[in-house]
Amino acid sequence: MNTRMTRWAMCVSAALTFGLWMPSAQAGCIDGGCGRIDWTEVTEENDAGDALSAKLHGAFAWESSDGWGDGHPVSGTLIGYIHMSCVGGKGAPDMECTGKIADALAKNGNTIDNPFHFGGVFSEGSGEDFKSVDPDFVHAEGTEGSSMSPSDLHLSSTPFNAETCPTAFALDENVEPIVCTPACENMTCGDDGCGGSCGDCKDGEKCEDGQCTTPQCKPSCTRENDGETITLTCGDDGCGGSCGMCDDPSICEDGMCSAVPCDAITVEGEQMCGMNGCGWDWGNCSDGQVCGPESFCIDDAGTSGSSDDSGGGCRAANGPVNTGLALVFGLALLALFTRIRRTENQ
């Protein structure tokens, strides 16, 4: 027989011998415990919906003693759970067991005037070898612990130490974790509602309302410029189409048609004249020059070099003949003709 059972047997024998047996308290024989139930978790039910197994989550405190007169000091606390179960024993669960679990579940959200009581032997040894131990049925949150039959929890026990329950109720709240159920029904992508994903789309696809879709291209022939919307007249519309074509000789620059840049060709060291091919005139030649076929001025001794008053560039080489020279040439021809006639008359 282990130390706890030996102490229990000796305690019961002494209590019966001296008439000290008090089922409601069992002071000195059973160490009492107290709990505040913050939330519950039914882990198994029968066909009628009665809880056969349940976890009581909350804050717990317990006492331990080495004798009748040590005051049963509070020896431990824990924020965790107690797992009560009516299954696993011999035969089918009885109504008394399921009734005790139902009563315990009703303690959910209890106050200090309605504590959850439990009992047991929460120590080992005696005298110099005495030491307190934690109840083996009170488990820390996040750990897997064994279940206990309600009849083994001594639910009718009342702590001897009046500070046991206040100690338990002063502990921090055992907060129920938020259980999130992913919602991905009829979805192929997007958030599952719990921080996860219902799936990813292929390259080039877009997730819309939980479905992977191929984005439709929307042509655009406008752009914003300093708050102003500009309509494009040429170039790509963003979807493989065109916003328009430019007339020759214009070219498309940034979606707008613009004139082709024109660089007038010059001849180094020569004076240019006439139209330059870019829509404007080089100007007139100097006196004594005419505008050549390659649009630069050339000397012409048979002209005055004066420019055409029409402003269309230098006058061509077949301009008006000098009247002085024409007169001298005419007089010379007349003298020659007169001399020939005289010779014929002799």
For each residue, the residues with C-beta under 8 A, 3 or more apart:
1: 5 6 9
2: 5 6
3: 6 7 124 125
4: 7 8 120 121 124
5: 1 2 8 9
6: 1 2 3 9 10
7: 3 4 10 11 29 121 123 126
8: 4 5 11 12 29 30 121
9: 1 5 6 12 13
10: 6 7 13 14
11: 7 8 14 15 28 29 30
12: 8 9 15 16 21 29
13: 9 10 16 17
14: 10 11 17 18 20
15: 11 12 18 19 20 21 22 28 29
16: 12 13 19 21
17: 13 14
18: 14 15
19: 15 16
20: 14 15 28
21: 12 15 16
22: 15 25 26 27
23: 26 156
24: 156 158
25: 22 157 158 160
26: 22 23 29 30 32 119 154 157 158
27: 22 30 68 72 160
28: 11 15 20 65 67 68 72 160
29: 7 8 11 12 15 26
30: 8 11 26 27 119 120 121 154 157
31: 62 63 64 65 72 75 119 120 121 122 123
32: 26 62 63 72 117 118 119 157 158 159 160 161 164
33: 60 61 62 63 117 118 119 120 122 135 138 157 159 164
34: 60 61 62 115 116 117 118 159 164 165 167 168 169
35: 56 58 59 60 61 82 107 115 116 117 118 168
36: 58 59 60 110 112 115 116 168 169 171
37: 40 56 57 58 104 107 108 109 110 116
38: 57 58 59 108 109 173 174 175 176
39: 57 58 108 174 176
40: 37 54 55 56 57 105 108
41: 54 55 57 81
42: 45 51 53 54 105
43: 53 54 55 83 85
44: 51 52 53 85 87
45: 42 49 50 51 52
46: 49 50 52 93 98
47:
48:
49: 45 46
50: 45 46 98 102
51: 42 44 45 54 98 101 102 105
52: 44 45 46 85 86 87 93 98 101
53: 42 43 44 83 84 85 86 87 101 147
54: 40 41 42 43 51 83 84 85 101 104 105
55: 40 41 43 81 82 83 84
56: 35 37 40 81 82 83 84 104 105 107 116
57: 37 38 39 40 41 80 81 141 174 176
58: 35 36 37 38 39 79 81 116 174
59: 35 36 38 77 78 79 168 169 171 172 173 174
60: 33 34 35 36 77 78 79 80 82 135 138 168
61: 33 34 35 74 76 77 164 165 167 168 171
62: 31 32 33 34 74 75 76 77 118 122 134 135 138 159 164
63: 31 32 33 72 73 74 75 122 159 160 161 164
64: 31 72 73 75 76 122 123 132 133
65: 28 31 68 70 71 72 73 123 160
66: 70 123 126 127 130
67: 28 70 126
68: 27 28 65
69:
70: 65 66 67 73
71: 65 160 161
72: 27 28 31 32 63 64 65 159 160 161 164
73: 63 64 65 70 161
74: 61 62 63 77 161 163 164 167
75: 31 62 63 64 122 123 132
76: 61 62 64 122 132 134
77: 59 60 61 62 74 167 168 171
78: 59 60 134 138 140
79: 58 59 60 140 141 171 172 174
80: 57 60 138 139 140 141 143 174
81: 41 55 56 57 58 138 139 141 145 174
82: 35 55 56 60 118 137 138 139 148 153
83: 43 53 54 55 56 137 139 145 146 147 148
84: 53 54 55 56 100 101 104 147 148 149 150 153
85: 43 44 52 53 54 88 147 148 149
86: 52 53 89 93 94 97 98 101 149 150
87: 44 52 53 93
88: 85 147
89: 86 93 149
90:
91: 94
92:
93: 46 52 86 87 89 97 98
94: 86 91 97 98
95: 98 99
96: 99 100
97: 86 93 94 100 101 149 150 151
98: 46 50 51 52 86 93 94 95 101 102
99: 95 96 102 103
100: 84 96 97 103 104 150 151 155
101: 51 52 53 54 84 86 97 98 104 105 150
102: 50 51 98 99 105 106
103: 99 100 106 107 155
104: 37 54 56 84 100 101 107 116 150 155
105: 40 42 51 54 56 101 102 108
106: 102 103
107: 35 37 56 103 104 110 114 115 116
108: 37 38 39 40 105
109: 37 38
110: 36 37 107 114 115 116
111: 114 169
112: 36 115 165 166 169
113:
114: 107 110 111
115: 34 35 36 107 110 112 165 168 169
116: 34 35 36 37 56 58 104 107 110
117: 32 33 34 35 155 156 157 158 159
118: 32 33 34 35 62 82 135 153 154 155 157
119: 26 30 31 32 33 153 154 155 156 157
120: 4 30 31 33 135 137 153 154 157
121: 4 7 8 30 31
122: 31 33 62 63 64 75 76 132 133 134 135
123: 7 31 64 65 66 75 130 131 132 133
124: 3 4 129 130 131 133
125: 3 129 130 131
126: 7 66 67 129 130
127: 66 130
128:
129: 124 125 126
130: 66 123 124 125 126 127
131: 123 124 125
132: 64 75 76 122 123
133: 64 122 123 124
134: 62 76 78 122 138
135: 33 60 62 118 120 122 138
136: 146
137: 82 83 120 145 146 147 148 152 153
138: 33 60 62 78 80 81 82 134 135 145
139: 80 81 82 83 143 144 145
140: 78 79 80 143
141: 57 79 80 81 174
142:
143: 80 139 140
144: 139
145: 81 83 137 138 139
146: 83 136 137
147: 53 83 84 85 88 137
148: 82 83 84 85 137 152 153
149: 84 85 86 89 97 152 153
150: 84 86 97 100 101 104 153 155
151: 97 100
152: 137 148 149
153: 82 84 118 119 120 137 148 149 150
154: 26 30 118 119 120 157
155: 100 103 104 117 118 119 150
156: 23 24 117 119
157: 25 26 30 32 33 117 118 119 120 154
158: 24 25 26 32 117
159: 32 33 34 62 63 72 117 162 164 165
160: 25 27 28 32 63 65 71 72
161: 32 63 71 72 73 74 164
162: 159 165 166
163: 74 166 167
164: 32 33 34 61 62 63 72 74 159 161 167 168
165: 34 61 112 115 159 162 168 169
166: 112 162 163 169 170
167: 34 61 74 77 163 164 170 171
168: 34 35 36 59 60 61 77 115 164 165 171
169: 34 36 59 111 112 115 165 166
170: 166 167
171: 36 59 61 77 79 167 168
172: 59 79
173: 38 59
174: 38 39 57 58 59 79 80 81 141
175: 38
176: 38 39 57
177:
178:
179:
180: 193 194 195
181: 193 194
182: 192 193 194 196 198
183: 187 192 193
184: 187 192 198 199 210
185:
186: 210
187: 183 184 190 192 198 199 210 211
188: 198 199 201 210 211 212
189: 197 198 199 200 201 207 210 211 212
190: 187 197 198 199 207 209 210
191: 195 196 197 198
192: 182 183 184 187 195 196 197 198
193: 180 181 182 183
194: 180 181 182
195: 180 191 192
196: 182 191 192
197: 189 190 191 192 200
198: 182 184 187 188 189 190 191 192 210
199: 184 187 188 189 190 212
200: 189 197
201: 188 189 205 206 207 212
202: 205 212
203:
204: 214 215
205: 201 202 212 213 214 215
206: 201 212 213 214 215
207: 189 190 201 210 211 212 213
208: 211 213
209: 190
210: 184 186 187 188 189 190 198 207
211: 187 188 189 207 208
212: 188 189 199 201 202 205 206 207
213: 205 206 207 208
214: 204 205 206
215: 204 205 206
216:
217: 238 239 240
218: 238 239
219: 237 238 239 241
220: 223 237 238
221: 231 232 237 243 244 255
222: 229 230 231 232
223: 220 229 230 232 255
224: 227 228 229 230
225: 228 229 230
226:
227: 224
228: 224 225
229: 222 223 224 225
230: 222 223 224 225 255 256
231: 221 222
232: 221 222 223 235 237 243 244 255 256
233: 243 244 246 252 255 256 257
234: 242 243 244 245 246 252 255 256 257
235: 232 242 243 244 252 254 255
236: 240 241 242 243
237: 219 220 221 232 240 241 242 243
238: 217 218 219 220
239: 217 218 219
240: 217 236 237
241: 219 236 237
242: 234 235 236 237 245
243: 221 232 233 234 235 236 237 255
244: 221 232 233 234 235 257
245: 234 242
246: 233 234 250 251 252 257
247: 250 257
248:
249: 259 260
250: 246 247 257 258 259 260
251: 246 257 258 259 260
252: 233 234 235 246 255 256 257 258
253: 256 257 258
254: 235
255: 221 223 230 232 233 234 235 243 252
256: 230 232 233 234 252 253
257: 233 234 244 246 247 250 251 252 253
258: 250 251 252 253
259: 249 250 251 262
260: 249 250 251
261:
262: 259 277 278 279
263: 278
264: 272 276 277 278 282
265: 276 277
266: 270 272
267: 270 272 294 296
268:
269:
270: 266 267 296 297
271: 285 286 289 296 297
272: 264 266 267 276 282 283 295 296 297
273: 282 283 284 285 291 292 295 296 297 313 314
274: 281 282 291 295 312 313 314
275: 279 280 281 282 295 313
276: 264 265 272 280 281 282 295
277: 262 264 265
278: 262 263 264
279: 262 275
280: 275 276
281: 274 275 276 311 312 313
282: 264 272 273 274 275 276 295 313
283: 272 273 313
284: 273 291 307 308 311 313 314
285: 271 273 289 290 291 297 305 307 313 314
286: 271 289 297 305
287: 304 305 306
288: 299 300 301 303 304 305
289: 271 285 286 297 298 299 300 305 314
290: 285 297 298 300 303 305 314 315 316 317 319
291: 273 274 284 285 295 296 297 298 313 314 315 316
292: 273 295 296 297 298
293:
294: 267
295: 272 273 274 275 276 282 291 292
296: 267 270 271 272 273 291 292
297: 270 271 272 273 285 286 289 290 291 292 314
298: 289 290 291 292
299: 288 289
300: 288 289 290 303 305 317
301: 288
302: 317 321 322
303: 288 290 300 306 315 317 319
304: 287 288 319 322
305: 285 286 287 288 289 290 300 314
306: 287 303 315
307: 284 285 313 314 315
308: 284 311 312 313 314 315
309:
310:
311: 281 284 308
312: 274 281 308
313: 273 274 275 281 282 283 284 285 291 307 308
314: 273 274 284 285 289 290 291 297 305 307 308
315: 290 291 303 306 307 308 319
316: 290 291 319
317: 290 300 302 303
318:
319: 290 303 304 315 316
320:
321: 302 325 326
322: 302 304 325 326
323: 326 327
324: 327 328
325: 321 322 328 329
326: 321 322 323 329 330
327: 323 324 330 331
328: 324 325 331 332
329: 325 326 332 333
330: 326 327 333 334
331: 327 328 334 335
332: 328 329 335 336
333: 329 330 336 337
334: 330 331 337 338
335: 331 332 338 339
336: 332 333 339 340
337: 333 334 340 341
338: 334 335 341 342
339: 335 336 342 343
340: 336 337 343 344
341: 337 338 344 345
342: 338 339 345 346
343: 339 340 346
344: 340 341
345: 341 342
346: 342 343
